Amino acid sequence: MKKILLAVTAALAITSCSQNEEFENSNQQAEINIGTIVKATSRAAVTDNSNFESFKVSSFIVANDFDITTMPLGIPYMDGVKYTGTQGNWKATGSDKFYWPVGKSVQFFGYPSTLALLNPTGDAEGYPTLAFTIGATSETQTDLVVSSVKTAKPSDSGTVTLDFKHILAKINFSYKPEDTNYTYTISEIKITGVKGGNVVYTFAADVADGEWSGGEAVADGYLYPIATAATADGDYYALDSENGSLMLLPQDVAGAQINIAYKTTKTINGVEETFFDSTKTVTLPADSKWGIGNSIRYKLTLPVGAEQIGIATDVTNWADEIPETPAVSE
């Protein structure tokens, strides 16, 4: 499955007198140059090249055999250096320049410019963390991309590539009418029984292997922004809205519920008759999980009347979608 959605290339020349490190000759090294590559998407809420306008980089000078699980990172070399600009034209704020150290590696972390990296205190080992808030509505939810790379100076240049990846779970819905001779009107989709709110992400060597913690049950659940006009993709009609998908906390979702309010009608002898006008519920099975960077599409088969709803799911890493089709009770 495809998983890289954002790549940031930084040509890093390392200077500074902190940490008593020996650095490459600055006259032979280029200053930091940054370019970005973000996978194209049709969703405004998802980060891509067209809307990726700033980010921060923190880095630490470490031994080539450094093991972050047993050794402290120490003092940052690049401490939340902010980059702004556009694709192919990034500039760091401030006047500091940075160069590669001799005989050592650099551990880089990339993250949104709106957030602050929290490093383990003192001599504590382990990866740094980011505090983040899952918005209560689709309008207030934002995508989140981060990067983690440890490398010595590349032999062919001073350029390091930071691969930014999505670390939330993206949720979408499609439906298939059980009988196309009837008109279906879907008025509301809500996910309940999941956590959100204030959460903490802990980095890993591969950010897809990081961990989320914290959060609390969202009493009112999350309303899905239904499109006003669904478009057909085979037998299914996508319900995606222009404002994007739900961007939610990766978590186990066994027992969580999807509530679908819809109406079915058919014109008979010039009179519109209603066959169903209520809400049905899908309970997700015991093995259900939203993984880091997963794009999940719930594909609902809606009956005309009060029968049980069929459900399938598509789950992929962010570049693709993973279909899921759970069964829905009345």
C-alpha positions as CSV (number, residue, x, y, z in Angstrom):
1,M,0.0,0.0,0.0
2,K,1.2,3.5,-0.8
3,K,2.0,5.5,2.3
4,I,4.2,8.5,1.5
5,L,2.1,11.6,1.1
6,L,4.7,14.3,1.8
7,A,8.4,14.5,1.2
8,V,10.5,17.5,2.3
9,T,14.0,17.7,0.9
10,A,16.4,19.8,3.0
11,A,20.0,20.5,2.0
12,L,21.5,21.0,5.4
13,A,24.8,22.7,6.0
14,I,25.5,22.5,9.7
15,T,27.2,25.3,11.7
16,S,27.0,26.5,15.3
17,C,29.3,26.2,18.2
18,S,26.8,24.4,20.6
19,Q,27.4,20.9,22.0
20,N,31.2,21.2,21.3
21,E,30.8,19.4,18.0
22,E,33.2,19.5,15.1
23,F,31.5,20.5,11.8
24,E,32.3,20.3,8.1
25,N,34.0,23.3,6.5
26,S,31.1,25.7,6.1
27,N,32.7,27.1,2.9
28,Q,32.3,23.7,1.3
29,Q,28.7,23.2,2.3
30,A,25.5,24.6,1.0
31,E,22.9,26.4,3.2
32,I,19.6,24.7,3.9
33,N,17.5,24.4,0.8
34,I,14.0,22.9,1.1
35,G,11.6,21.5,-1.5
36,T,8.4,19.6,-0.9
37,I,6.5,16.9,-2.7
38,V,3.0,16.1,-1.5
39,K,0.7,13.6,-3.1
40,A,-2.2,15.3,-4.9
41,T,-5.7,15.0,-3.4
42,S,-9.2,16.3,-4.1
43,R,-9.9,16.9,-0.5
44,A,-9.3,20.4,0.8
45,A,-8.8,19.2,4.4
46,V,-5.9,17.0,3.4
47,T,-2.4,18.4,3.3
48,D,-0.8,18.5,-0.2
49,N,1.6,20.6,-2.3
50,S,-1.1,23.3,-2.9
51,N,-1.8,24.1,0.7
52,F,1.5,23.1,2.5
53,E,2.9,26.5,3.4
54,S,5.0,26.1,6.5
55,F,6.5,23.5,8.9
56,K,9.1,23.3,11.7
57,V,12.3,21.2,12.0
58,S,14.0,20.1,15.2
59,S,17.2,18.1,15.1
60,F,19.7,16.5,17.4
61,I,23.4,15.6,16.8
62,V,23.8,11.9,17.8
63,A,26.4,9.1,17.4
64,N,26.1,7.0,14.3
65,D,25.0,4.0,16.4
66,F,22.7,6.1,18.6
67,D,19.7,4.1,20.0
68,I,17.0,6.5,21.0
69,T,15.2,3.8,23.1
70,T,18.2,3.6,25.5
71,M,19.9,7.0,25.1
72,P,18.8,10.6,25.7
73,L,18.5,13.0,22.7
74,G,20.1,15.8,24.6
75,I,19.9,19.5,23.6
76,P,18.3,20.3,20.2
77,Y,20.7,21.5,17.5
78,M,17.9,22.9,15.3
79,D,15.2,23.9,17.8
80,G,11.9,24.3,16.1
81,V,13.3,26.1,13.0
82,K,10.3,27.3,11.0
83,Y,10.2,27.1,7.2
84,T,7.7,29.1,5.1
85,G,7.1,29.3,1.4
86,T,5.8,27.2,-1.4
87,Q,6.8,24.1,-3.4
88,G,10.5,24.5,-4.4
89,N,10.9,27.8,-2.5
90,W,11.3,27.3,1.2
91,K,13.1,29.7,3.5
92,A,14.0,29.3,7.2
93,T,13.1,32.1,9.5
94,G,16.0,33.7,11.4
95,S,19.6,34.1,10.4
96,D,21.1,30.9,11.8
97,K,22.7,28.4,9.4
98,F,23.3,24.7,10.0
99,Y,26.1,22.3,8.9
100,W,26.7,18.6,9.1
101,P,28.8,17.4,12.0
102,V,32.0,15.4,11.4
103,G,31.7,11.7,12.1
104,K,28.2,11.8,13.5
105,S,24.5,11.7,12.5
106,V,21.6,14.0,12.9
107,Q,18.2,13.0,14.1
108,F,15.5,15.1,12.4
109,F,11.9,15.7,13.3
110,G,9.5,17.6,11.0
111,Y,6.0,18.7,12.2
112,P,3.4,21.5,11.7
113,S,4.5,25.0,12.4
114,T,1.5,25.5,14.7
115,L,2.7,22.8,17.1
116,A,5.7,22.5,19.6
117,L,7.9,19.5,20.0
118,L,8.2,18.3,23.6
119,N,11.4,16.5,24.2
120,P,12.1,14.0,27.0
121,T,13.4,15.8,30.1
122,G,16.9,15.5,31.5
123,D,18.6,12.2,30.8
124,A,15.4,10.4,29.9
125,E,15.6,8.3,26.7
126,G,12.8,8.0,24.1
127,Y,11.2,9.9,21.3
128,P,9.7,13.4,21.6
129,T,6.0,14.1,21.5
130,L,3.4,16.4,20.1
131,A,0.2,17.6,21.8
132,F,-2.7,17.8,19.4
133,T,-6.5,18.4,19.5
134,I,-9.0,16.4,17.4
135,G,-11.6,19.0,16.4
136,A,-15.2,18.3,17.5
137,T,-16.6,18.9,13.9
138,S,-15.3,18.2,10.4
139,E,-15.0,22.0,10.0
140,T,-12.5,22.3,12.9
141,Q,-10.5,19.1,12.1
142,T,-7.2,19.4,10.4
143,D,-4.8,17.0,8.8
144,L,-1.5,16.2,10.6
145,V,1.7,15.2,8.8
146,V,5.1,14.6,10.5
147,S,8.5,13.1,9.7
148,S,11.3,11.3,11.5
149,V,14.8,10.7,10.0
150,K,18.2,9.8,11.4
151,T,21.1,10.1,9.0
152,A,24.7,11.0,8.5
153,K,25.6,13.5,5.8
154,P,24.7,11.9,2.4
155,S,27.9,11.0,0.4
156,D,26.7,12.7,-2.7
157,S,25.3,15.9,-1.3
158,G,24.3,17.7,1.9
159,T,20.7,17.0,1.2
160,V,18.4,15.0,3.6
161,T,14.9,13.9,2.6
162,L,12.2,14.2,5.2
163,D,9.2,12.0,4.3
164,F,6.1,13.5,5.9
165,K,3.3,11.1,6.5
166,H,-0.3,11.4,7.7
167,I,-0.7,10.1,11.2
168,L,-4.5,10.5,11.7
169,A,-7.3,8.3,10.4
170,K,-9.3,9.6,7.5
171,I,-13.0,8.4,7.5
172,N,-15.4,8.5,4.5
173,F,-18.7,6.9,3.6
174,S,-20.3,5.5,0.4
175,Y,-23.7,3.8,0.0
176,K,-25.3,1.3,-2.4
177,P,-29.1,1.3,-2.7
178,E,-30.5,-2.2,-2.4
179,D,-33.1,-1.4,-5.0
180,T,-32.4,1.4,-7.5
181,N,-36.1,1.7,-8.3
182,Y,-36.5,3.7,-5.1
183,T,-35.2,7.1,-4.2
184,Y,-32.8,7.3,-1.2
185,T,-32.3,10.5,0.8
186,I,-29.5,10.3,3.4
187,S,-29.9,13.1,6.0
188,E,-27.3,12.2,8.6
189,I,-24.4,9.9,9.4
190,K,-22.8,10.0,12.9
191,I,-20.0,7.9,14.5
192,T,-20.4,7.3,18.2
193,G,-18.4,5.4,20.9
194,V,-15.0,6.7,19.8
195,K,-12.4,8.9,21.5
196,G,-11.1,12.4,20.6
197,G,-10.3,15.7,22.1
198,N,-6.8,16.4,23.5
199,V,-4.3,13.7,22.6
200,V,-0.5,13.2,22.4
201,Y,1.5,11.6,19.6
202,T,4.9,10.0,20.4
203,F,7.3,9.8,17.4
204,A,9.0,6.6,16.2
205,A,11.8,5.8,13.7
206,D,9.0,5.4,11.2
207,V,6.2,7.8,12.1
208,A,3.6,5.2,11.0
209,D,4.8,3.2,14.0
210,G,4.3,6.0,16.5
211,E,1.8,5.9,19.3
212,W,-1.2,7.9,20.2
213,S,-2.3,8.4,23.9
214,G,-4.9,10.4,25.8
215,G,-8.2,11.4,24.5
216,E,-11.7,10.9,25.9
217,A,-15.0,9.6,24.8
218,V,-16.9,12.1,22.6
219,A,-20.4,12.2,24.1
220,D,-22.1,13.6,21.0
221,G,-20.0,11.6,18.5
222,Y,-18.8,12.9,15.1
223,L,-21.2,14.1,12.4
224,Y,-20.0,13.2,8.9
225,P,-20.3,16.1,6.3
226,I,-22.6,14.5,3.7
227,A,-22.3,15.8,0.1
228,T,-25.4,17.4,-1.3
229,A,-25.1,15.3,-4.5
230,A,-23.6,11.8,-4.2
231,T,-21.6,10.6,-7.2
232,A,-21.6,7.0,-8.4
233,D,-18.5,4.8,-8.4
234,G,-19.7,1.4,-9.6
235,D,-22.6,0.3,-7.4
236,Y,-21.7,2.7,-4.7
237,Y,-22.3,6.4,-4.3
238,A,-19.6,8.4,-2.5
239,L,-21.0,10.8,0.2
240,D,-17.8,12.9,0.5
241,S,-18.3,16.6,1.0
242,E,-16.1,19.4,-0.4
243,N,-14.9,20.3,3.0
244,G,-13.2,16.9,3.3
245,S,-13.3,13.8,5.4
246,L,-13.5,13.2,9.1
247,M,-9.9,13.4,10.5
248,L,-10.0,11.3,13.7
249,L,-7.8,9.7,16.3
250,P,-6.3,6.3,15.3
251,Q,-7.7,3.8,17.8
252,D,-9.4,0.5,18.4
253,V,-13.1,1.0,17.5
254,A,-14.6,-2.3,18.4
255,G,-18.2,-1.7,19.5
256,A,-18.3,1.8,18.0
257,Q,-21.5,2.6,16.1
258,I,-22.4,4.2,12.8
259,N,-25.8,5.8,12.8
260,I,-27.5,6.4,9.5
261,A,-30.6,8.5,9.1
262,Y,-32.2,8.0,5.6
263,K,-35.5,7.9,3.8
264,T,-36.7,5.8,0.9
265,T,-39.6,6.8,-1.4
266,K,-41.2,5.7,-4.7
267,T,-43.8,7.4,-6.8
268,I,-46.8,5.0,-7.4
269,N,-49.8,6.1,-9.5
270,G,-48.6,9.7,-9.2
271,V,-48.3,9.6,-5.4
272,E,-45.0,9.6,-3.6
273,E,-45.0,6.8,-1.1
274,T,-42.5,6.5,1.8
275,F,-41.2,3.1,2.7
276,F,-38.6,4.0,5.4
277,D,-37.8,7.2,7.2
278,S,-35.8,6.6,10.3
279,T,-32.3,5.8,11.7
280,K,-30.4,2.6,11.5
281,T,-27.3,1.6,13.4
282,V,-24.1,-0.4,12.5
283,T,-22.1,-1.8,15.3
284,L,-18.4,-2.3,14.4
285,P,-17.0,-5.8,15.0
286,A,-14.5,-6.8,17.7
287,D,-11.4,-6.6,15.4
288,S,-12.2,-3.1,14.1
289,K,-9.3,-0.6,14.3
290,W,-8.3,2.8,12.8
291,G,-4.6,2.6,12.2
292,I,-2.2,5.5,11.9
293,G,-2.3,6.9,8.4
294,N,-5.3,4.7,7.4
295,S,-7.9,6.0,4.9
296,I,-11.1,4.1,5.7
297,R,-14.2,4.1,3.6
298,Y,-17.3,2.5,5.0
299,K,-19.5,1.2,2.2
300,L,-23.1,0.8,3.3
301,T,-25.7,-1.2,1.5
302,L,-29.1,0.3,2.4
303,P,-32.3,-1.7,2.2
304,V,-35.6,-0.2,1.1
305,G,-37.4,-0.9,4.4
306,A,-36.6,-2.0,7.9
307,E,-34.2,-4.8,7.0
308,Q,-30.6,-5.0,8.3
309,I,-28.0,-2.8,6.6
310,G,-25.0,-4.5,5.0
311,I,-21.6,-2.9,5.4
312,A,-18.2,-3.3,3.8
313,T,-15.0,-1.4,4.6
314,D,-12.0,-0.2,2.6
315,V,-8.9,0.4,4.6
316,T,-5.6,1.5,3.2
317,N,-2.7,3.8,4.0
318,W,-3.5,7.4,3.2
319,A,-2.8,7.3,-0.6
320,D,-5.4,4.6,-1.0
321,E,-8.6,3.6,0.7
322,I,-9.6,0.5,2.6
323,P,-13.2,-0.6,2.1
324,E,-15.2,-2.1,5.1
325,T,-18.7,-3.6,4.9
326,P,-20.1,-4.3,8.4
327,A,-23.7,-5.4,8.9
328,V,-26.1,-2.9,10.3
329,S,-28.9,-3.7,12.8
330,E,-32.2,-2.0,12.9
